[in-house]
Amino acid sequence: MACLEKLVGILGYPVSHSLSPKLHNYWLDLYNLKGRYIFLPVTVENMPTKLAGLKAKGFVGINVTVPHKETILPLLNEVSDIANFIGAVNTVFISDNGYLRGTNTDAEGFMKNLNHYGHKLDISGAPSAVLGSGGAARAVVAALVNAGSPEIRVIARNKEKAARIKAQLGDRVVVGDWVRRSEFLLECGLLVNATTLGMTGQQELKICLDRLPVTAVVNDLVYSPLQTQLLEVAHRRGNAAVDGLGMLLYQAVAGFEGWFGVTPTVDPRIRDFLISSR
């Protein structure tokens, strides 16, 4: 019997900016596996119907991106402890009987990228500032809580969602006013942009870094463009600047392994491939 092609996709809206298809298809070719990873642009209104029909079309899983990371939770049969803790799902495994199991690999991917490129940042040594309140921001805050950050300042346009992060993830989370976002950078050892601001096709992120110590690490989760305006400004003033491509690579490993049975290696070759193929 011929081996059927396994399908996986990136579910979100929009998704055309995502490098996930290039990443996973590169690994599929590298390890000579029969499968394909595709774009799944799906609006909020159509998401439940689309999700329910994936198994019949041959899908063994999906990645989930904005705006579905949080709203997908009640539609799944099972959600991992880490995804429940974060309150967002970015990876779904679909079993032979259509059972949907969701988890979150963003927190792990964020920390591995930061540890690799963050110039030996001591998370426990100073407050951290996180811009945003969506699924990616939740994962970052959860990772920082687990890493021992003494204070995580969540600064978001949606103050209600930021307050829910604090309620769920603990007293070390402080909710900041978006209008005064630049003021909350004082004494921080880490600044993370977990919004879509600065992404290709979106508005620029407007923030003044004057109060941020030059010893702080600046990490922008946006990877399209790779060098955002935030990272350019950070680099010019002497801050260590970490782009979002590494997080994409590291968070993808567990999903690929679960879908295709092979643990892919994150190395400079895949990073260079994604940069050169943009």
FENJO-V340306 format. One record per residue. OMEGA is omega in whole degrees, -180 to 180 (NA if undefined). Layout:
{{OMEGA} {OMEGA}}
This chain:
{{-179} {178} {-178} {179} {177} {179} {173} {179} {176} {-175} {180} {177} {0} {178} {-174} {180} {-170} {175} {-178} {177} {179} {-179} {-175} {178} {173} {179} {179} {178} {-177} {-177} {175} {-179} {-179} {-179} {-179} {-179} {-171} {173} {174} {179} {-174} {179} {180} {-176} {-175} {-173} {-179} {180} {-180} {-179} {-177} {-176} {-174} {-176} {-178} {-179} {176} {-179} {175} {178} {178} {161} {-177} {178} {-176} {7} {-169} {-171} {-179} {-176} {-179} {-173} {-177} {-180} {-177} {178} {-177} {178} {-178} {179} {-178} {178} {176} {179} {180} {-177} {-179} {179} {175} {-178} {-180} {175} {-178} {-178} {-177} {-180} {178} {179} {-175} {-180} {-177} {175} {179} {179} {-178} {-178} {178} {179} {179} {-176} {179} {178} {-179} {180} {-178} {-174} {-172} {174} {175} {179} {175} {-177} {-175} {-173} {-176} {176} {174} {177} {180} {178} {179} {-179} {180} {-177} {180} {178} {178} {-180} {179} {-180} {178} {179} {-179} {175} {-179} {-179} {175} {177} {-177} {-179} {177} {-178} {-180} {-174} {-171} {175} {178} {-174} {179} {178} {176} {179} {178} {175} {178} {-178} {-176} {-170} {167} {-172} {178} {177} {178} {-180} {-180} {180} {-178} {-179} {-179} {-172} {-178} {-179} {-176} {179} {-177} {175} {-180} {176} {-178} {172} {180} {172} {179} {174} {174} {179} {-176} {178} {177} {-180} {179} {176} {176} {173} {179} {179} {178} {-177} {-174} {-178} {-179} {177} {-179} {177} {-177} {173} {177} {-178} {176} {-179} {175} {176} {175} {8} {-179} {177} {180} {177} {178} {-179} {178} {179} {180} {-179} {-179} {-178} {173} {177} {170} {-175} {-177} {-179} {-174} {-176} {-180} {177} {177} {-178} {-175} {-180} {-176} {-172} {-176} {179} {-180} {180} {-180} {-178} {-169} {174} {179} {177} {-177} {179} {173} {-179} {-177} {-177} {-179} {177} {179} {179} {-178} {179} {-176} {-176} {-179} {NA}}
